[in-house]
Amino acid sequence: MGNTLTGQAQPLTVIKAVDNATRFQVIEDLIDQWKPARLVVGEPRHPDGAEHDMTLRSRRFANQLHGRFKLPVELVDERYSSAVIPQKRGEIIDAKAAAIILQQYFDAH
């Protein structure tokens, strides 16, 4: 979640869903609650910038978000977002990485 006036991002939550219907329902609930002006999605790439399978999945997810919620969706290069976070997976780490991706978007705009 971020504030466009202050240009600051902060972790909100990690969506744990076993299927797409549940995942998109949770996203819809968050959109209804927070009323964002746009959505930002991390776009993973290899260190050299080359695309891989997750890059395409990320784009597909961004397209699905736009189609379902009619909000602008921005893709942000997330190659180095996890470099500033300890290399341990978990909800708190994932939420912080998402906030870093959003902060990169704010910093670039």
N, C-alpha and C positions, 0 to 999 in steps of 0.2 A: 504494500500500500504506500502511496506517496502523495505529497501535497505539491501541486503545481505552483502555488504562490511562494512557498519557501524553497522549492526544488529539493526537498528532502524525502528520502525513501526509508521505510522501516519494515521489518518483518511483520507479517500478519498471522498467517496460518499455513499449514501444509494440508493439502487435500488428499485424504486417504480414501480411495474408492476402488472397489473391485471391478466395476464395470462402467462403461461410458455413460449410461443413463444416470447413474448415481453421481458420477463425476460432474456431469453438466448440470445436474440439479443443484449440487453444492455451489458450483460457480454462479448459477443463476441467483441463488439465495444471497451470495456475497455481493453480486452486482446490485440486487434490490436494496440491500442494506447500505452499501457504500456509495452508490450512484457515480461510478467513475466516468470520466470524460473519454477515456481510451483505455485499452488494454495493452500490456507490453509482454512479449513472449521472448524468452531467450532462444537464440539460434546457435546451436552447437556446431563447431567446425574443428577440423584438425588444426594443430598449431600453425601450419603453413597457410591456413585459410581455405584449404580444400574442403569440399562438402563430403558428407558421409551419410549413412542411413538415418541417423538421428536428426540431421539437418532437414531432410525431407519430411520426417515425422513432425518436426517442430513447425514447419511451414503448413503442413496439413492441419495441425491443431490450430494454428493461427487462423487459417481459412474457416475452420469449423466455428471458432469463436465469433468471427465476423459475421458469418452466415446466420448463426443462432441469435446473437445478441445485438446485431446491427450497430456495433460500436467500432470505431477505428481500432485497428490492431497494428502495433509496431513490432517489428523483429529487431532484436539487439544482439550483436555478436557477443556470445558469452564465453569465448575461449579462455579468458583469464579471470573470470569472476570467482572461480574457486581457489585461485592462487593465494588470495589473502585470507582464506579460511583454512583451519587445520584439516588435513585430509582424512576426516572421519565422517562417514555417512550417518545421517539421522535427521529427524524432523527439524531440530533447531538449526543445524547446519544448512539444510535445504532451504529453510525460510530465510536465513541470512544471505545465502547465495542469491535467492530471488530478489532480495532487497538491493543487493549489489548490482544486479542486472538493471533494475529500475533506476538506481542512482546513475549508472552509466548512461541511460537514456536521458535523464534530466541534465547531466553534465554536457551531453552532446547537443542539447537543444536549449 
